[in-house]
């Protein structure tokens, strides 16, 4: 071989070795999404929740106790997480088909979706279950396990709550775990973790429970004695100081109210159904995490677990999400893996859609372009860092909550306001917006309200409430 060809061979070999080495050094990502999970987690301080696997992950990693969704409903929240864009920028305020997200407007066209971004940086992408609203946009995963249709299996007849336009109900069903979609989701994910890969992988696992109906097999209900369950804080007069628009937005006749649950002796039964569903999904989260621990990828995989929003279980007289109060907007967010602090907690508010740029920074990839979400990597590296940036939640067009350590400020499209001093009033029972002495605080927080509030995207809809139907008719693109 001539010296010229030998030199070219050596250069080519060195370059290919560098590429292989750099790809091997990139961390894998395991992302676990849990539907409708609030703070009913033992490791988050709930007195009754039996969640040994999430508790173990919290001890091994970093828990954000005050992560706020960008919208208190699955579709706009997950869209924000996957695009790094606010609902007020995309106009996606309600449900949207996964395949319609990208072409919604110029902002979504310019931004790379999370999985596309990682794929373009050398990752092999895999996903199963509910990641986006349905499952995922077509072809965004290199390998897809799909998603079971709906949130079944469903009982032939509802046990307790038989209303149209909601799957809400609670009771022991079906007979065995293997009849549940989440069982098969965990099996699929565990099998993928036992494989070897010649490039870093990004595995997304979307669990359905504790989304309604709160149906899981009897053994999960048996974990909880209703007589011993702790009721969430509730004030009967809680809604009396709310502005009319807040009551209009929160008019949800299809959902049980707390007054109904009290009158019918069902509140603790509802809690039992929800907690049973949480313990069920925790078990299958554990199956995935155990598979990771036993795999060759254990030391080089970043784990992030999140829920798309919170869920009210009697607070503000409702069993539902879809509100700008903390019980509907706060969700678990846990990071674990190489160089991530162990057993630490961050109580300052952060935004859920920070997941996208934070994972990119943890993976030492270039900063994603054309997104609004800001990385919380500095907090991951130093949980005691002073972080004074507020979290912003949006529910339909031009209705926002600004969340800081001290306050929750809610501003509605008609100018109505709510203000809660959350350190003194963590249950958000006493609206201070109309009281003297708080004008300066409201003015300071109002500066964080999104300046862009685009009209409803044509492909996005939410028709469970007259307010939203009318707003879209009046304000659609």
N, C-alpha and C positions, 0 to 999 in steps of 0.2 A: 504494500500500500504506500503510495507516495506521501511525502510529508504534508502536502496540501490537503489530501483527503483525510489523512490521520488527524490533522488539526481540526478540520470541519467535523469529523466524527466526535472528537473529544469535546468540542464546543456544544454540539447537539446533545451529547450524553449529559454534560453538566447542566445544561438548561432544563432538560427533561427531568433530571434528578431533583433540581431546585423546585420545579413545579410540583412534582409528586410530594416532596418533603413539605412544601408550603401548604399543600392541600391536606396532608396528614396532620399538620399542626393546627389547622382550623378546628375549632370545637364543633361537635355535633350539637343539635338543638332538639330537645323533646318539649313540645308545647302541649299542655293539657288544658282544654277548655271545659268548664263545667256549667251547665245551663241553669240559670236562676238560683245560684247559690248565694245566700247572704252570709252573715257572720255566725251562723249556727255551726261552728267548728270548735271542737274542744280546745285546740291550740290558740284560738282567738279569744278564749275566755268564756265561751258559752257553758253554763253550768250543767247542761244535760247531754249535749251532743257527744256521741261516741264515734270519734273519727281518728282512730289510731294511725292510719297511714298518712293523712294530711298533717297530723300532729308531728309525726316523725320527719316529714319533709320540712316542716317549720323549724324543727330543732337542727336540721342539717343545713338550713339555708337562712334566707332573709325574708321576713314577713312585713309587708306594707299593710298596716292595720286600717288605713284610711284612704284606700284607692277609690277614686270616684270615676264612674262610667261617663262617657260623653253623651249618652242618651239612655234613659231608663227603659229601653225595650231592645230585644235581641237584635233585630235587623240593623237599625241605625247604629247601635253600639258596636256590633261586630264589624260593620262597614268602616267605622271610624278606626278601629284597631287595625284592620287589614290595609287601609289606605293611608293612615296617618293624617287624615283630614277631618275637620269638624263637620257635624251635620249642617251647621249654618253656612258652610262653604259648599257642600255638595247638594244641599236641598233634599237629602235622603233623611226624612223625618219619620218615615214609617217603613212598612215592609217593602222589600225589593228583591227581585230574583237575582241570584248571584251573577248571572251572565249579563245583567243590565247595568251593573255597577260601573264598569270601566268607561262606558260611553255616556255617562250621565251628563257631564259638562266638561269644560276645559280643564278644571282642576283635577278631576278624576282621570282624564286622558293624559295629563302631564305627569301624574304621580305613578310610580311603580307600586303595585300591590306587594305586600310583604313577601309572599312566597315567590313571586316572579323575581323580586330583587335578590333573594338568596340563591335562586336557581341560576341567575346570571353571574353570580359570584362563585360558582363551582359546587353548589350544594345539590344533592339528590333529594328531591322533595317527595314526601309521602303523606297521605292523610286519610283518616276515616272518621265517620260520624259528623256531628254538627260543628263545623269550624266557622264558616260564614253562616248566612241565615239558613240556607237549605243544606248545603254541604260545602261546595266550592265552585268557583267558575270553571268552565270546561277547560281541560288540559292544563290547569295551573299546577297540578301535581304530576310528577313523573309516574307515580304509582298511587292509585286511589282504591280504597276499600269501600267507597260509597257510603250511603247512609240509609237506614231503614226509614220508610215513609211514615210520617206522623210521629206521635209520642206514645204509641201503644206498647204492648197489647192492651186492649180495652175490655172491660167487663161487659157482659151482655146488657146489663142494666146498671145505671149508676147506683152507688151505695147511699149517697147522701144529697148530692147537689145535681139537679137535673135542669140546667138552664141552657138555652141556645147560645151559640157564639162563644162558648168557653169549654175547655176540657177539664175544668176544675172538678175534682172529686177526690175522695180518699178512702182507702180500704185495702185489705190484703188480697192481692191478685197480681200475677197468676200463681200457679203452684210452685214453679221452679225458676231459679235464676236464669237457666239457659234459655228460657222463653223471652228474656228481656234483651233488647238490642245492645245495651251496654255490656252485657256478658260477651257478646261476639266481638264488639269493638275492642275490648281488652285482650281477647284471644288473638285477634289480628295484629294488634300493636305489639304484643309480647313476642309473637313469632318474628316480626320484622326486627326487633331488637336483638334477636338471637342470630341474625345473619351477619356476615361480614361485608364491608363495602370498600370500594377502591377510591371513594371520595367522601367528604363529610356529608352527613345527612341532616335533614330537617324533617322530623316526624311530628305531625300534628294529630292529636287524638281528642275527639269531641264527644263528651258524654252528655246524655239527655237528662237524666235525673239530677236534681230534684225538680225539673219542670213538671207541671201538672200533666196528667192526673197523678196524684201521689199514690200510685199503685206499685207495690213491690211485694214479693212473697211474704207469707205470714212470719217467718223467722225474723225478719227485720223489724216488724211491728212488735214482736215479743221482746225486743231489747228495751222497750220503753213502757213504763208503768204510767198511765195517764194521771193517776192520782199524785204522782211525784213531780210532774213536769212544771217548769217555771213559766208563767205567763209573761209575755213581753209587756213593758210599761204601757199603760193606757189611761188616758184622761177623757172622760165622757164629753167634756166641754171643749175639747182640743180644737175643734173646727170652727168655733164661734168667732174667732178673731181673724178668719181667713177672708181675703177679698173675694167678691163674687166670681171672678174669672177662675180662681183656684178651684172653687167648688164646681164650676162648669166643666173644667178640664178633668176633674176627678169624679165625674158622674159616671159610675160604672155599675149599672143595675144588674149586669150579668154575673157579677162577682159577689160572694158572701160579704156581709158587713160584720163588724165585731158585735154590734147589737144583736144581729141575727144569731151569731154563734153563741153569745151569752144566753139569749132567750131559749135556744134549742139545746143547750148543753154540749155544744160541739167544738168549742175553742180548743180544749186539750186534745180532742180527737184529731183535729186538723194538725195541731203541733206534732202529734204522734205520727201522722202520715208523712209530714214533711221531714221530720227527723229520721224516720225509717228510710225514706228515700235518700237522705244524706248519708246515712250509714251504709246503705247498699252501694251507692256510687263510690264512697270512700274505699270500700273493699276492692272494687275493680280498678280504682286508681292505684291501690296497693299492688295489684297484680302487675300493672305496667311498670311501676317503680321497682318492684322486686326483679322483674325481668331485666331492667336496666342494670341493677346492682350485680346480677349474675352474668352479665354480658361482658365482652371485651371492651365495651364503650363506656364503662362506668366512670372512669377517671377523666374522660375528655368530653363530657356531655353537659351542656347547660340545660337545666330544667326550669321551665316557667309554667306555673299553674295560675289560672285566672278564671273568674266568672264574668259574664257579660254585664251584670248589674246586680243590685240587691233584690229583696223581695219583702214586702210588708206582710206580716203575719198578725195583723190586728192593729198595728199602729195607724193612727189617723182614720180609724173605723173602717179599715178595708183589708182584704186579703188579695193583694195584687202588687204588681211592680208599678210602672207607668206613673211616676210622680217625681217632683223635684225635691222631695224631702230625703233625708239621709238614709232612712230604712229602705228606700227604693234605689238609691244611687250608689251606695257603698258596697264594694265587692272584694273578695279575697284576691290578693296578688302575692305570689311567693316565687322567689328566685333561689336556685341552688345549683352548685356545680363548682368547677375550678375557679379559685381566687374570689369566690363569693363568701362574705362573712357567714359564720354559722351561729345559729341561735340568737340572732339580732332582730330587733323590731324597729320599724320607722313609723312614727305616729303622725307625721306631717302629711297633709293631703297631697296626693299625686294623681295624675290622670292615667286612666287605663290605656289610652291610645299611645302612651309613651312606650309601650312594649316593643313596637316596631323599631324605632331608632335605638332603644336601649339594647335590644338583642344584636343589632348591627354593630354597636360599639363594643359589646362584650365579645363578639366574634372577631373584633379588630378589622372590620370591613369599612370601606369609605362611608362617609355620612350620606344617607339617602337624600336625594334632591326632591324638591317640589312637594314637600310634606310640611304640615304645621306642627305635628307632634314633636315634643322636645324630649331628648333622652334624659333619663334619671340615673344614668351611669354614675355621676358624682355621688349620689346617695347610695348606690349599690357598693361603691368602693369605700365610702365613709358614711355609715348610717347616722352618725351624730352631726353631720354637716348641717349648718343653718340654711334651711331651704324655705324661702318666703314667697315662692310663686304659687298663686292660687290655682285651684282646679275649677274647671268650667263644665257645667252640665247643661244640655239643651233638650227641651221637650216641645216639639213642634216649632214653628217659625217664630223667632224673636221672644221666646220664653227661656230664661236662663237662670241658673243658680251659680253664684260665685262662692267658692268654699275656701276658707282659710282655717288656721288653727283656732281662731277666736270666734269667727262668725260664719253663718250661712246667709247670704243675701240673695233673694229671689226677685227677679224683675220680669214682669209680664208685658206682652205686646201693647196692652192698653195703659201702661204706666203704673199699674198696681204693684205693690211691693210686699215682701215679707222679710223680716230680719230676725235672726235668732242668735243669741249669745251662747254658742254651743258648749263652751267650757262650764258655764253655770247652768245651762238648760240643754243637756245632751239629747233630750227627747223632743226638742223643738216644739214645745207646748205653748210658748208665750211669744207672740209676734210683737216685736218692738218697733216695727216700721213707722207707725203713726205716733210714737211717743217722742216727747221733746228730748233733745240732747243727743239724738242719734243721726242728725242730718249730716254731720261731717263724715261719719263712718259710712253711711250710704253713698255719699259722694265719692269717697275714696274707693269703695268697692265697685261702684258703677263704671269706673274708668276701665275695668277689665271686661266689660260686656263686649261680645264680638261686634266689630264694626261692620262686618259682612253678614248679612242675613238673606241669603238668596231664597227665591220662591220655591215652593214644592216642586221637586222633580216629577215629571210626568209618570215615570215608572214606579214611583214610591207612593204608597197609600196606607191609610189606617182608618178603618170604617167602623170601629167599635164604639164611637162616641160622636155625637152631633157636632161638638166643637171642632174636631179634626176634619170631619167631612166638609163642614162649611169653610174652614180655613183653607183647605186645599182648593175648593171651588173658587174662592175669592183670590187666592194667592198662588195659583199654579203657573208654571212656565208656559 
